[in-house]
Amino acid sequence: MNFASPLLSFRRFASLIAIAVLALAPTAHGQTQDDVTVAFLYNFARFVEWPAASFEAPNAPFVVGFLQRPALAQKFEGAVQGKNASGRDFVVKRLQSASEATGCQIVYCGDASDAAAVIAAVKGKPVLTVGEGDGFLGAGGMIAFSREGARLVFDVNPSAISAATMKPAEKITKAARAIKSG
């Protein structure tokens, strides 16, 4: 009997729950909003299924792009050093324009004014778009962070994720504050 797979699934589930609890706690205990965002981005990489064609090769790295958020990109880069998602190392790209988003698996759009351009650039491609505020989902984004009091929460647009041929684990939709369509 193989117990490794259920144990691994339990550990992944437990780590996502721990991150969700961290996000629900006020950030005044030494955790910044960026710390919580980094933890969520890391877990999104682990708990979304990308089609194999999303990567140039079976051992290609997992590319996370950041547009307009260099400090968050730096924090994420430090946090994922030595870690992987589904056996793939991380590469962080600091994007100068929305057109560079197509080479990524996740794109964090730090400025609402860039949301439409990023979403248009990756439309129909397996790129998870993450941004901030309710307007991001309305523009066709996939995951949007927002503040709820002292907590950082996120909403998910599963129809946008599915349209890009990706599949979020149920753990993500259960941890989300709301499930919305764009």
N, C-alpha and C positions, 0 to 999 in steps of 0.2 A: 504494500500500500504506500502511495506517495503522499507524504505529509508536507513536503516542501512547498508545493504550489498553494495549498490553503493557508499555510503559515505566512508565505510571502504576501498573499492577498490581504490577510489580516493586518500585517505590518504596514502595508501601503494604506489601507483604510484607516488604521490608527494614526498614521502620520498626517493624513488629510484632516482627520477630526482634530488633532492637536493644533494644526495650523488654523482651522476654522475657529477653535476656541480662542486662540491667540488673537485672531482678527476681531472677535466679538468683545474682547476685553478692551478697556480704555487704553489708549496708547501712552498714557502718562507714566507707565511703569518702565521707562527706559526704552520702550519700543517706539520707533517713529512710524509714521504712515508709510514711508518708503520701505522700512524693514518688513512690514506686513505685506506690502505690495510685492516685494521680492520673494517672500515665502510663497505667496499665492502663484506668482508666475512660474516658479520652480515646480509647484505641484500641478499647474495646468499642463506643463510639458510632460509630466509623468502620467496624467490621467485623461489625456485626449488621445484618441487613436488617429494617426495620420496614415493615409494610403502609402504603400511602399514607394510609389512613384514620386512622393514628396521629396525624396532624398536622391542625390546623384549616385550614391553607391550604398551597399549594405552597411558599410562602416562610416558613412558620412556623418559629420557632426550635426548637432541640433543647433540651428541658427536662430538667435533671438535679436531682433532689431529694435532700436529705440530711436524715435523721432522726437526731437525737442526736449529730451530729458537726459542730458549727459550725466548728471549726478546719480540718477537712478540706474543708468547703464553701468556706471562704475561700481555701484553697490551690488548690483546683480552679479557682475563679473567676479567680484571678490567672494560672494556667497556661493557660487557654483563651482569655484575652482576645485578640481579633484572630484566633482560629482558628475553624474550622468543621468540621462533619461532614456530608458529602454536600451541601455548599453551604449548610448551615443554621448560623446563629450559635448560640452557647450562651447559655442562661439558667439561672442557678443559683437554686434555691428552697431555703430553709431551712424544712423542714416541722416543724410543731408536733404533728401527729398523723398516724397512718397513713391516715386518710381523705383527706388532701390528696395522697396519692401518685397518684391517678388522673389527674392533669393532667400527669404526667411521662412521659418515655420511659425514663429510668433512675432507679431509687431506690436509694440507698445506705442501708441500715439499720444504724446504728452500734451498736445495743444488741440483744443476742439476745432480750431480753424483749419487744421490739417486732416480732420477725420474723413471728409468726403473724398479727398484726393487719395488717401491711403486705401479706403474701402474700394474705390473705383480701380485702383492699380492692381488689387489682388482679387477682384471679383471672379468667382469661379475657380480660384486656385486654392489649394489646401494650406492657407495661411490663417492662423488664428489671430484675429484683430482684437486688441485690448485697449481700452481707453478710459476716459473719465466722464461721469455725468450721464443723466438720462438721455440727453440728445445724441450720445454716441450710439446707443442701440437703435434709436429712431433713424439714424443715418445708415443703418445696415451693419453696424459693428456687432461683434459677437459676445464680448464680455465687457461690462462697464463697472468701474469702481465708483463709489460715492460714500460720503460721510453720513452717518446716522448718529447724531450726537457725537460722542467721543469715539465711536467705532467706525472702522472701515468695513464696508460691505460691498458685495458685488451682485449684479444682476446678469442673467444669461439669456441670450437669444439663440435657442437651440436650432431654430429653423435656418438661421444664417450659417451656423456651424455645419449642419447637415448639407446645405446647398454647396458647401465647399468640400464635400466628400470626406469630412472628418466626423468622428463620433466621440462626444464627451462621455466619460464614465458617469454613471448614475450618482457617484459620490460628489461630483461637481454640481450637478443640478440640485442635489439635496442640500449642499452647503450654501447655495445661492439664496439671497434674500428674496428674489423674485425671478420668475421665468416670464420673459416677454418676447414678443415678436416685433421686428423692425418696422 
